[in-house]
Amino acid sequence: MNAVSHVDVIIVGAGISGIGSAYHLQQQCPGKSYAVIEMKDSFGGTWETHKYPGVRSDSDLYTFGYRFKPWIGKPIATGQQILDYLGEVIEENGIGEHIFYGHRITGCSFSRDTDLWTVQATRLADGAEVSFTCNFLWMCQGYYDHEMPYLPPEWQERGLADYRGDFVHAQLWDPDYDYAGKRILVIGSGATAATVVPAFAEQAAHVTMLQRSPTYFFCKENNSELADRLREVGIDEPTIHRVVRQQVMYDMSVITQRCIDEPDVVVEELRELVRAYTGKPDFEFEPHFAPKYRPWQQRLAFCPEGDVFRCAVEGKLTVVTDTIDHFTQKGVRTSSGKDIEADMIVAATGFKLSVMGDIPFMVDGEAIDWHECVTYRGMMFTGVPNMAWVMGYFRASWTLRVDMMGDFVCSLLNQMDAKGASRVEVAFRPEDAGMEIGPWIEADNFNPGYLMRDLGKLPRAGNRPEWRHNQDYWAEKEQIPAINLDGEEFVYSSRASRGAKEPDLAETA
C-alpha cells in the first residue's frame, strides 16, 4: 500500500464496525478518499481478539451480519465463521487496499483553523511515528480494551499469586493450550462463561462455574425454520436474508417489550425451555439459575440447545453461587467456606471499558474530557467537530447500528458537501436550555458491570431523544433516518465563509 498523508475520511478500527462503515462510505460517498487504521495485524476486532474454546456469536447472524451481505449458515456462528464472512466483505469490495494494519494511534487533534484532524500513530513493525490528516474522523474502534481485560482488583489482595495452577483470562486465551483431563474453574456467569463451559466440558475432567450472581439464558435450537423453509422452496439468498432479518428484529422487539411489561411471565417461559432441553420437568433453578434482576437489564445470553444446563444435568458442570474469600494454592475458598480445587482457573470476568480506544483527543489544543461532553444520539458529541462514534446495541445486534450509522454519516458528509461546509458539530438548541443532564445510561435500563464500573468515562446524556443513546433500536430505526440535517443542533461552517486560507496539506501531514 502506498503511503497516504491526507484522506477525506479516516476510519479507526477494522472490526465489524469499521469494515461495515468502509463499505457504506464507498457506496454512498464514492468520491471520498479514506483510510482504515487498525492496531492489529489483521481484521476482525472482537473476533480476532477472542480465541477461547467455543467462541461464538451471542446474536443471530441474520441481524449481526450486515444488511448488504446475506448470511448463509446457522444463526449462531463460530468466531472463525464470522472472520471468514468479514474477509469476504473486504475482498469483494476492495476494502483491503485502504487498511493500514499494525498502526497504534497515539493521539488525535482537531484544529478549527484548518478544520482538519491530525492522527498520530506508531507503525508497530518498525516503531516509526507516522501522521495522517483527514476532514472527518469515524471512530469504529469498539468499546473495550482488547489488550487488558477486566480482573477484579481485590483478587491480588485475596492471594491470587498463591494459586499454583494455570490462570488465564478468557480474553487472553492461548488456542494451543491443552486442557484435556483437567479440572477447570470458570469464574463468571455471562456470555463468555456460557460459551466456554460447554466447550471445556467436552474434554475436561470436570468444570466448575463460580458466580457472584446468576444470569438469564435463552435456550433455542441453532437454526432458523423460516430460512430453511425459504431455501427449500427456492427463494434467493438476498431475499432470505432480508426476510429472516426482519422476522428476527420483530421477535426481538416483542421479547424486549415483554421483559418490561411482564417479566415474570418471560422468566417462566425461559425456565420452561430449560426443562424441555434438559428433559427434567423438576429442574431446580434456585439458587444457581435464579437472577435477581429482570430479563434484559443485562444481556440475555444465548444457550444453543440448552448446552450449559445439559452439562449440569449430565454431571459435567458444578455451579457455585458465592464470592471469593481468598485464593489457595489449589484453587479458591469461597466466602461460605467451600474449597474449590482446580488445575486451571479461567476468569470470565468481562471487559475493561475503553472510550475512544483510550486515545488522547484534543480540539484546538485543549484535551477532551469525554465525560464533559454530551452525546448526540450516541453518535456525535458537543464540542467535538467532524467526528462520529459507532456505539452499537446491547439488546439488539451491534451491527444494526453500524448499518444505520453508515447511512447517517454518509448523509452528513454529503450534506456538508452540498453546503460547502468544512466543519460540522452538534450544539444545544434554544429549546434545550436548562435540559436535565445525566449519565450515559440509567442503571435500571441496562446495567452490566463494565458500564457501571466506568460510567464516569462516558459522555453524558440529556433527557431528550436527541441527546441520548437509549439502546432502543426499534425507536431509532425510525428516528435516525428521519434526522433533519438542517436542524438547529447541527452547526455548519466553511473556511471560505470565514475568509480562512485553505491549508497546505503537505505541511499539515
Order of alpha helices (4+ residues) and beta strands (2+ residues): beta-alpha-beta-alpha-alpha-alpha-beta-beta-beta-beta-alpha-beta-beta-alpha-beta-beta-alpha-alpha-alpha-beta-alpha-beta-beta-beta-beta-beta-beta-beta-beta-beta-beta-alpha-beta-beta-alpha-beta-alpha-beta-alpha
